[in-house]
Amino acid sequence: MENASKALIIAGAILLSILIISLGIFIFNQASEITKSSNLSEVEVLNFNEKFTSFEGTNVKGSEVNSLLNRIVQNNVANQDDESKQVKLTQTGQGWQSGTTSANAAPVNMPKKAQTGKTYNVTYTIDANTGLVNLITITSN
């Protein structure tokens, strides 16, 4: 009788161990699926945003704004197939040289150039879903 009760205890411990291991594997697989579902890692998002956020400010020189405009165009041309990486542009105020007059410049259109003697306010908006910069607003002072 003693051997039978010990065998039942051992069998119960083995079943409990199998249950705990299965639960651990299930939780691990669920966590893996969540990390696979995000397209970009946090570092990739930071690197993407840094190309644009470094220009943010209230007295940004026209030459720096022109560099930002070139980066926006290059980014949009390079990422034509990925809508989430497209950066829209809004240019307002006086002090712009010839270029596209659209409030939201198309990805391959060249926006208006900034005058090098003026200063501009540069702000950006981040998409809540992707965490990427999706709109840059430049206003002349």
C-alpha positions as CSV (number, residue, x, y, z in Angstrom):
1,M,0.0,0.0,0.0
2,E,2.8,2.3,0.8
3,N,4.4,1.8,-2.6
4,A,1.1,2.5,-4.4
5,S,0.7,5.9,-2.6
6,K,4.3,6.9,-3.3
7,A,3.7,6.0,-7.0
8,L,0.6,8.1,-7.1
9,I,2.5,11.1,-5.5
10,I,5.3,10.7,-8.1
11,A,2.9,10.5,-11.0
12,G,1.1,13.6,-9.7
13,A,4.4,15.5,-9.4
14,I,5.3,14.5,-13.0
15,L,1.9,15.6,-14.3
16,L,2.2,18.9,-12.4
17,S,5.8,19.4,-13.8
18,I,4.5,18.8,-17.3
19,L,1.7,21.3,-16.8
20,I,4.1,24.0,-15.5
21,I,6.6,23.4,-18.4
22,S,3.7,23.6,-21.0
23,L,2.4,26.8,-19.4
24,G,5.9,28.3,-19.6
25,I,6.3,27.4,-23.3
26,F,2.8,28.9,-24.0
27,I,3.7,32.2,-22.4
28,F,7.1,32.3,-24.2
29,N,5.4,31.8,-27.6
30,Q,2.8,34.5,-26.9
31,A,5.6,37.0,-26.0
32,S,7.5,36.0,-29.1
33,E,4.5,36.7,-31.4
34,I,4.1,40.2,-29.8
35,T,7.8,41.1,-30.5
36,K,7.5,39.7,-34.1
37,S,4.5,41.8,-34.8
38,S,6.2,45.2,-34.4
39,N,8.0,46.0,-37.7
40,L,10.7,48.2,-36.4
41,S,12.8,47.9,-33.3
42,E,13.1,50.7,-30.8
43,V,16.6,51.5,-32.1
44,E,15.4,51.6,-35.7
45,V,12.6,54.0,-34.8
46,L,15.1,56.3,-32.9
47,N,17.5,56.3,-35.8
48,F,14.8,57.1,-38.3
49,N,13.4,60.0,-36.1
50,E,16.9,61.4,-35.4
51,K,17.3,62.3,-39.1
52,F,14.5,64.8,-38.6
53,T,14.2,65.7,-34.9
54,S,17.7,67.1,-34.8
55,F,16.5,70.1,-36.8
56,E,13.7,71.1,-34.4
57,G,13.8,74.6,-33.0
58,T,12.5,78.1,-33.0
59,N,15.4,79.9,-34.8
60,V,16.6,77.4,-37.3
61,K,18.8,78.9,-40.1
62,G,17.6,78.7,-43.7
63,S,20.6,76.6,-44.7
64,E,19.7,74.1,-42.0
65,V,16.1,74.1,-43.2
66,N,17.2,73.3,-46.7
67,S,19.3,70.4,-45.4
68,L,16.1,69.1,-43.7
69,L,14.1,69.5,-46.8
70,N,16.7,67.5,-48.8
71,R,16.5,64.7,-46.1
72,I,12.7,64.6,-46.3
73,V,12.8,64.3,-50.1
74,Q,15.6,61.6,-50.0
75,N,13.7,59.7,-47.3
76,N,10.4,59.8,-49.2
77,V,12.1,58.7,-52.4
78,A,13.9,55.8,-50.7
79,N,10.7,54.7,-48.9
80,Q,8.1,55.1,-51.7
81,D,6.8,51.6,-51.1
82,D,6.3,52.0,-47.3
83,E,3.6,54.6,-46.5
84,S,4.5,54.4,-42.8
85,K,7.9,55.9,-43.4
86,Q,6.7,58.8,-45.6
87,V,7.2,62.2,-44.0
88,K,4.7,64.9,-45.0
89,L,5.7,68.6,-45.0
90,T,3.9,71.8,-44.3
91,Q,5.5,75.1,-45.1
92,T,3.8,78.3,-44.0
93,G,4.7,82.0,-43.8
94,Q,6.8,84.3,-46.0
95,G,10.4,83.7,-47.1
96,W,10.2,80.7,-49.4
97,Q,12.0,80.4,-52.8
98,S,10.4,78.6,-55.8
99,G,9.3,75.0,-55.5
100,T,6.2,73.0,-54.8
101,T,3.3,75.1,-53.5
102,S,1.4,72.2,-51.9
103,A,0.8,72.2,-48.2
104,N,1.6,68.5,-48.1
105,A,4.4,68.0,-50.6
106,A,4.2,64.7,-52.5
107,P,6.9,62.2,-51.8
108,V,8.9,63.0,-54.9
109,N,8.1,66.7,-55.3
110,M,10.7,69.2,-54.4
111,P,9.4,71.5,-51.6
112,K,10.0,75.3,-51.6
113,K,13.6,76.2,-50.5
114,A,14.2,78.4,-47.5
115,Q,16.0,81.7,-47.8
116,T,19.4,81.4,-46.2
117,G,19.2,84.8,-44.5
118,K,16.0,84.0,-42.6
119,T,15.2,81.9,-39.6
120,Y,12.4,79.3,-39.3
121,N,10.4,77.4,-36.7
122,V,10.6,73.6,-37.2
123,T,8.2,71.2,-35.4
124,Y,7.4,67.6,-36.0
125,T,4.6,65.2,-35.3
126,I,5.0,61.5,-34.4
127,D,2.6,58.8,-35.5
128,A,1.0,57.2,-32.5
129,N,0.9,53.7,-34.1
130,T,4.5,53.5,-35.5
131,G,6.4,56.0,-33.4
132,L,7.9,57.5,-36.5
133,V,8.0,61.1,-37.5
134,N,5.2,61.6,-40.1
135,L,4.7,65.4,-40.3
136,I,7.2,68.3,-40.2
137,T,5.9,71.8,-40.0
138,I,8.2,74.7,-41.0
139,T,7.0,78.3,-40.4
140,S,9.1,81.3,-41.4
141,N,9.8,83.9,-38.6
